[in-house]
Amino acid sequence: MNQEIELIENNKMSYKKDVSIVLVNYNTKEITSNCVKSIFENTKGINFEIIVVDNNSTDGSAQHFRKEFGEKIKLIESKKNLGFGGGANIGIKESTGKYILLLNTDTIITDNTIKNIFDFMEEEKNQNIAVIGVLLTDENGFVLQSHGEFLPFRAGINEFVLKAFLPKRVNKSLLKNVKIEEYKEKLFGDREFIEVDYIIGADMFIRKSVIDEVGMFDEQFFMYFEEADLQIRIRRKGYKIGLIKNGSIIHLESKSFKVSNNKRTMKMVSFLKYLRKNFPILYILYKPFSILYGLIKTFVDLIKKDYSFKENLVFIKCIINETYPTGRVI
């Protein structure tokens, strides 16, 4: 028993900060700067550090951050664009916090939300909860995606079937904008916490001790599904993952009905890699379907013209080889 107490005390002493906030920047210097400013302006009562990992940007991001923030942030310059997971891993390795908050650069912190999350995780009754997040909203307070399912076929149907094949006017008629107050009431009721499969990478608040136990992001995923893969490992260790009611974060993500060819290709390739690693039987069944989907979309686009013939060929080739498109710019 004395050895256990000593180990706990040593672990407490090893953390210099309460929270290490890790942001991965790639050619978004102004957006990232606004995010950093919102953290400083709206985070009180905890000892935190901000680690910005610049993923080999070409827009002068690193110089911009040094000039604007100086020693207020820890800036790490990667010589290579490693994607979200690889960039986040660099930041995690340099972190000194008891908790890691992985935050998208296109987010805005309000209402001391990070302190709310920290306080929740510090409660004795919540020590078996490893990862939490809060609801994400757009600038007008409408709810955005905050969490996902380990087998996200419903979300996939929405993005790769409805948006891909139905006219835009039909998709817009199916879109339901819900204010956060109404959504919280339906989702949480009187509860302060609900379990979900995984928290999306825009605002993952994780115990550093759990990362030390299960490992960091798998860098075979350049972008997309790296957070689901990590949280499957966490869930399999017996930890809980979920959303808390107290707080929200603004996410400035695009609501476009058409995504770039690189983005849809990376999503599909990452999903195949994710299935192959975590659900091998489903992977065997899904791989032929994904190729068939690409072929059907190619012919549909002769009429719908979402993507060019050349873009669809890139899409199919990347699916077959499970490689990411060159350039990888979203």
C-alpha positions as CSV (number, residue, x, y, z in Angstrom):
1,M,0.0,0.0,0.0
2,N,2.8,2.4,0.8
3,Q,4.4,1.7,-2.5
4,E,1.1,2.5,-4.3
5,I,0.8,5.8,-2.5
6,E,4.4,6.7,-3.3
7,L,3.8,5.9,-7.0
8,I,0.7,8.1,-7.1
9,E,2.6,11.0,-5.4
10,N,5.5,10.6,-7.8
11,N,3.1,10.8,-10.8
12,K,1.6,13.9,-9.4
13,M,5.0,15.6,-9.0
14,S,6.0,14.7,-12.6
15,Y,3.4,17.0,-14.1
16,K,4.4,20.7,-14.4
17,K,1.1,21.9,-15.8
18,D,-2.5,21.0,-15.3
19,V,-3.3,20.9,-19.1
20,S,-1.1,20.9,-22.2
21,I,-3.1,22.3,-25.1
22,V,-1.8,20.9,-28.4
23,L,-2.6,22.6,-31.8
24,V,-1.4,21.3,-35.1
25,N,-1.1,24.1,-37.6
26,Y,-0.8,23.8,-41.4
27,N,-1.0,27.0,-43.4
28,T,-3.7,28.5,-41.1
29,K,-1.7,31.1,-39.3
30,E,-4.5,33.6,-38.8
31,I,-7.1,31.0,-37.7
32,T,-4.6,29.4,-35.4
33,S,-3.7,32.8,-33.9
34,N,-7.4,33.5,-33.2
35,C,-7.7,30.1,-31.5
36,V,-4.6,30.8,-29.3
37,K,-5.9,34.2,-28.3
38,S,-9.3,32.8,-27.3
39,I,-7.5,30.3,-25.0
40,F,-5.6,33.0,-23.2
41,E,-8.7,35.2,-23.0
42,N,-11.1,32.6,-21.8
43,T,-9.2,30.1,-19.7
44,K,-8.8,31.0,-16.0
45,G,-8.0,29.1,-12.8
46,I,-5.7,26.4,-14.2
47,N,-2.0,26.2,-15.1
48,F,-1.8,25.4,-18.8
49,E,0.7,25.5,-21.7
50,I,0.0,25.9,-25.4
51,I,2.0,23.8,-27.8
52,V,1.7,24.7,-31.4
53,V,3.2,22.2,-33.9
54,D,3.7,23.7,-37.3
55,N,3.5,21.0,-39.9
56,N,6.0,22.5,-42.4
57,S,3.7,25.3,-43.4
58,T,4.6,27.5,-46.4
59,D,2.6,30.6,-45.4
60,G,5.1,32.0,-42.9
61,S,3.2,30.5,-39.9
62,A,6.2,29.9,-37.7
63,Q,7.6,33.4,-38.1
64,H,4.1,34.8,-37.5
65,F,3.6,32.9,-34.2
66,R,7.1,33.8,-32.9
67,K,6.3,37.5,-33.6
68,E,2.8,37.5,-32.1
69,F,3.2,35.2,-29.1
70,G,7.0,34.8,-28.4
71,E,7.6,32.8,-25.2
72,K,3.9,32.6,-24.4
73,I,3.6,29.4,-26.5
74,K,5.8,26.5,-27.2
75,L,6.4,26.4,-30.9
76,I,7.7,23.3,-32.6
77,E,8.5,23.3,-36.2
78,S,8.3,20.0,-38.1
79,K,10.4,19.6,-41.2
80,K,7.7,17.5,-42.7
81,N,3.9,17.6,-42.9
82,L,3.0,14.5,-40.8
83,G,-0.7,15.0,-40.8
84,F,-2.8,15.5,-37.7
85,G,-1.8,12.4,-35.8
86,G,1.9,12.7,-36.5
87,G,1.9,16.4,-35.6
88,A,-0.1,15.8,-32.5
89,N,2.4,13.1,-31.4
90,I,5.2,15.7,-31.6
91,G,3.2,18.0,-29.3
92,I,2.3,15.2,-26.9
93,K,6.0,14.2,-26.5
94,E,6.8,17.7,-25.5
95,S,3.9,18.2,-23.1
96,T,4.2,18.5,-19.4
97,G,0.5,18.5,-18.4
98,K,-1.5,16.0,-16.4
99,Y,-4.0,16.2,-19.2
100,I,-3.7,16.7,-23.0
101,L,-6.2,18.8,-24.9
102,L,-6.0,18.2,-28.6
103,L,-7.7,21.2,-30.2
104,N,-8.3,22.0,-33.8
105,T,-6.9,25.3,-34.9
106,D,-10.3,26.4,-36.3
107,T,-11.9,26.5,-32.9
108,I,-12.7,29.3,-30.5
109,I,-12.7,28.8,-26.7
110,T,-15.5,30.5,-24.7
111,D,-16.8,30.6,-21.1
112,N,-13.8,29.0,-19.4
113,T,-14.7,25.7,-20.9
114,I,-11.2,24.1,-20.5
115,K,-11.4,24.7,-16.7
116,N,-14.9,23.1,-16.7
117,I,-13.5,20.0,-18.4
118,F,-10.5,19.9,-16.1
119,D,-12.6,20.1,-13.0
120,F,-14.9,17.3,-14.2
121,M,-11.9,15.0,-14.8
122,E,-10.4,15.8,-11.4
123,E,-13.5,14.5,-9.5
124,E,-12.8,11.3,-7.7
125,K,-15.9,9.5,-9.2
126,N,-14.6,10.2,-12.7
127,Q,-11.2,8.6,-12.5
128,N,-12.1,5.8,-14.9
129,I,-13.1,8.3,-17.6
130,A,-10.1,8.7,-20.0
131,V,-11.4,11.0,-22.8
132,I,-14.0,13.7,-22.8
133,G,-15.2,16.5,-25.0
134,V,-17.9,19.1,-25.1
135,L,-20.5,19.9,-27.8
136,L,-19.2,21.8,-30.8
137,T,-21.2,24.6,-32.3
138,D,-20.9,27.0,-35.3
139,E,-20.7,30.7,-34.8
140,N,-24.5,31.0,-34.6
141,G,-24.8,28.4,-31.8
142,F,-26.1,25.5,-34.0
143,V,-24.7,22.1,-33.0
144,L,-22.0,20.4,-35.1
145,Q,-20.6,16.9,-34.9
146,S,-18.8,16.4,-31.6
147,H,-18.4,12.6,-31.5
148,G,-18.6,9.5,-33.7
149,E,-19.3,5.8,-33.8
150,F,-16.6,3.2,-34.1
151,L,-18.5,1.9,-37.1
152,P,-19.7,5.1,-38.7
153,F,-21.9,3.8,-41.4
154,R,-24.8,6.2,-40.7
155,A,-22.4,9.2,-41.1
156,G,-20.9,7.5,-44.2
157,I,-24.3,7.2,-45.9
158,N,-24.9,10.9,-45.3
159,E,-21.6,12.0,-46.7
160,F,-20.9,9.4,-49.4
161,V,-24.4,8.6,-50.5
162,L,-26.9,11.4,-49.8
163,K,-24.5,14.3,-50.4
164,A,-22.8,12.5,-53.3
165,F,-25.8,11.5,-55.3
166,L,-28.8,13.7,-54.3
167,P,-29.2,17.3,-55.6
168,K,-28.0,20.1,-53.3
169,R,-31.6,21.4,-52.8
170,V,-32.7,18.0,-51.5
171,N,-29.7,17.8,-49.2
172,K,-30.4,21.3,-47.8
173,S,-34.0,20.3,-47.1
174,L,-32.8,17.3,-45.1
175,L,-30.4,19.5,-43.1
176,K,-31.6,20.2,-39.6
177,N,-30.0,23.0,-37.6
178,V,-30.5,22.6,-33.9
179,K,-29.5,25.2,-31.2
180,I,-27.2,23.9,-28.5
181,E,-29.6,24.6,-25.6
182,E,-32.3,22.4,-27.2
183,Y,-29.8,19.7,-28.2
184,K,-28.3,19.6,-24.7
185,E,-31.7,19.1,-23.2
186,K,-32.5,16.1,-25.5
187,L,-29.0,14.6,-25.2
188,F,-28.2,15.0,-21.5
189,G,-31.5,15.6,-19.7
190,D,-30.5,15.7,-16.0
191,R,-27.1,14.0,-16.6
192,E,-23.8,15.8,-16.7
193,F,-22.0,13.1,-18.7
194,I,-23.0,10.6,-21.4
195,E,-20.8,7.9,-22.9
196,V,-20.1,7.8,-26.6
197,D,-17.8,5.7,-28.8
198,Y,-15.2,8.4,-29.5
199,I,-14.7,12.2,-29.3
200,I,-13.6,13.7,-32.6
201,G,-10.2,15.2,-32.9
202,A,-11.4,18.8,-32.7
203,D,-11.5,18.8,-28.9
204,M,-10.1,15.6,-27.3
205,F,-9.3,16.0,-23.6
206,I,-7.2,13.0,-22.5
207,R,-5.5,11.8,-19.4
208,K,-1.7,11.8,-20.1
209,S,-1.4,8.7,-18.0
210,V,-3.8,6.9,-20.4
211,I,-1.7,7.9,-23.4
212,D,1.4,6.6,-21.6
213,E,-0.5,3.3,-21.2
214,V,-2.0,2.8,-24.6
215,G,0.3,4.8,-26.8
216,M,-0.1,7.8,-29.1
217,F,-1.7,8.2,-32.5
218,D,-0.9,5.6,-35.2
219,E,0.8,7.6,-37.9
220,Q,-0.3,5.4,-40.7
221,F,-3.4,7.6,-40.6
222,F,-2.3,10.9,-42.3
223,M,-5.7,12.4,-41.5
224,Y,-9.1,11.1,-40.4
225,F,-9.9,8.1,-38.1
226,E,-6.7,8.4,-36.1
227,E,-8.8,9.6,-33.1
228,A,-11.2,6.7,-33.5
229,D,-8.3,4.2,-33.7
230,L,-6.7,5.7,-30.5
231,Q,-10.0,5.6,-28.6
232,I,-10.7,2.0,-29.6
233,R,-7.5,1.1,-27.8
234,I,-8.5,3.2,-24.8
235,R,-11.9,1.6,-24.7
236,R,-10.5,-1.9,-24.9
237,K,-8.5,-1.1,-21.7
238,G,-11.8,-0.6,-19.9
239,Y,-11.9,3.2,-19.7
240,K,-14.9,5.3,-20.4
241,I,-15.2,8.0,-23.1
242,G,-17.9,10.7,-23.3
243,L,-19.3,14.2,-23.5
244,I,-20.0,16.5,-20.7
245,K,-22.8,19.0,-20.5
246,N,-21.0,21.9,-19.0
247,G,-19.3,23.9,-21.8
248,S,-19.1,24.2,-25.6
249,I,-16.5,25.2,-28.2
250,I,-17.1,27.0,-31.4
251,H,-15.8,25.1,-34.5
252,L,-15.4,27.1,-37.7
253,E,-15.5,24.1,-40.0
254,S,-16.8,24.4,-43.5
255,K,-20.5,23.4,-44.2
256,S,-20.0,23.0,-47.9
257,F,-22.0,20.3,-49.5
258,K,-19.0,19.4,-51.7
259,V,-15.6,18.5,-50.2
260,S,-12.4,18.6,-52.1
261,N,-11.3,15.4,-53.9
262,N,-8.3,15.1,-51.6
263,K,-10.5,15.3,-48.6
264,R,-13.0,12.7,-49.6
265,T,-10.1,10.4,-50.8
266,M,-8.2,10.7,-47.6
267,K,-11.4,9.9,-45.6
268,M,-12.1,6.8,-47.6
269,V,-8.4,5.6,-47.6
270,S,-8.2,6.2,-43.8
271,F,-11.4,4.4,-43.2
272,L,-10.1,1.4,-45.1
273,K,-6.9,1.4,-43.1
274,Y,-9.0,1.7,-39.9
275,L,-11.2,-1.2,-40.8
276,R,-8.2,-3.4,-41.8
277,K,-6.6,-2.7,-38.5
278,N,-9.6,-2.9,-36.1
279,F,-12.3,-4.8,-38.0
280,P,-10.6,-7.2,-40.5
281,I,-13.6,-9.2,-41.5
282,L,-15.6,-6.0,-42.3
283,Y,-12.6,-4.7,-44.2
284,I,-12.7,-7.8,-46.5
285,L,-16.3,-7.2,-47.2
286,Y,-16.1,-3.4,-47.5
287,K,-13.0,-3.0,-49.8
288,P,-14.8,-4.3,-53.0
289,F,-17.8,-2.1,-52.2
290,S,-15.6,1.0,-51.9
291,I,-14.1,0.3,-55.4
292,L,-17.6,-0.2,-56.8
293,Y,-18.7,3.0,-55.2
294,G,-15.9,4.9,-56.9
295,L,-16.8,3.4,-60.3
296,I,-20.5,4.3,-59.9
297,K,-19.6,7.9,-58.8
298,T,-17.4,8.3,-61.9
299,F,-20.4,7.6,-64.1
300,V,-22.8,9.7,-62.1
301,D,-20.4,12.6,-62.3
302,L,-20.7,12.6,-66.1
303,I,-24.1,14.2,-65.3
304,K,-23.8,15.6,-61.8
305,K,-20.2,17.0,-62.3
306,D,-19.2,17.1,-58.7
307,Y,-15.8,15.8,-59.6
308,S,-13.9,15.6,-62.9
309,F,-13.2,12.3,-64.6
310,K,-9.5,12.7,-63.6
311,E,-10.4,13.3,-60.0
312,N,-12.6,10.2,-59.8
313,L,-9.7,8.1,-61.3
314,V,-7.4,9.4,-58.6
315,F,-10.1,8.5,-56.0
316,I,-10.4,4.9,-57.3
317,K,-6.6,4.4,-57.6
318,C,-6.0,5.6,-54.1
319,I,-8.8,3.3,-52.8
320,I,-7.3,0.3,-54.6
321,N,-3.8,1.0,-53.4
322,E,-4.8,2.5,-50.0
323,T,-2.5,5.4,-50.5
324,Y,-3.1,9.1,-50.0
325,P,-3.3,11.5,-52.9
326,T,-0.1,13.4,-53.5
327,G,0.0,16.9,-52.1
328,R,-2.6,16.0,-49.4
329,V,-3.8,19.6,-49.2
330,I,-7.5,19.7,-48.1
